[in-house]
Amino acid sequence: MKRNYKIWISLGILFILVIVILIQEGAFDSAQSSENPGYIQNLELAYEGRMDGVKAIIGKNAEQYITEPVIISYLLGGLIISDGDVFLFTNGYFDEKNMPISGNVVMIAKSDAYGIKSGMDMEEVEKLIGEPERIIDFKDEPVESELFGINTVAYYEVGDYEVMIEYEVWGKTVVKIYLSDNKQNPGYPIH
């Protein structure tokens, strides 16, 4: 009887060691997708407010990400800072001396991100990241979008953020990928 008891204890210890080793090796990392229905692996950085190839993080001050040359313009109620293919939409403004106050990053836009490339069609994107929560074809809307014009936009909810993929209205190919902290349909004109 004592011998069976020792075997069961040994097996229990061995089982615990195997579980600890598997956890350390990351064998249970994929459990996140099953714990969070709708989790999209290719959009992993988006869940953190980030976009691959971009240093900026949603919610952080944009000034620390500004490099030369920089283009500053005003759209959707805030400053847009661009240094090439990356556009940082902020809640910044121009002060009384017409000097830009950068504000925090509220949206990031880029042509290629999360494995999605400019020129891909909707079907290719959906194979990569699945079907969107919603699609808005702005040419059918009563008001043209200040950001997207008459293009089509697919929306994917990713935790506290939203990924928006803008498609050219006629060919339905990717124009830009956006990451926003605003789930209130960015792209409509501010009234």
C-alpha positions, 0 to 999 in steps of 0.5 A: 500500500505504501508503495502505491502511495509513493508512485501516485505522489511521484506521478503528481510531482512529475505532472506538475513539473511538466505543466510548469515547463509547458507554461515557461515554454509558452505552450499556453499562449494561444489560449488568449484567442480562445479566452477572448472570442474575436481575438485576431492574431494578426492584429496583436499590436493593435490590441496594445494601441500600436502599429508595426513599423510605427513608434507612436502609441495611441494615447501618448504625446505625439511630440516625442515621435516627431522627426524631420521632415514633418508636415502638420495639417488640421483635420477631424478636429486635431493636428495631423503629423506626417513624416512620410507614409505614417500619419499621426492624428492628434488632439493637438491644436494651433495656439494663439500665435499659430504654433502647433501644440501636438497633443496625444496620438488618437489615430495612426494611419499607414499604407502597410500594417499587420500584414495588410498591404496597399493594393490588396483586395477585400477578399485577401484581407479577410483571409488574413484577418477575418470578416469585419464587424461592419463595412461602411460604403461612404458613397452611399452615405448622405454625408461624405466622410471628411477622412475617407471621402467616398471610399469604403471602410471595414471596421475591426474591433480590437479591445479598446481600439478599432482598426479601419481598413480604407478601400478605394471605392471602385476597385475595392483595394486597400488604400490605408490602414488606420488604428483609432481609440475612437469607436464612434465612427471616425471619418464622418465630418465634425459638425 
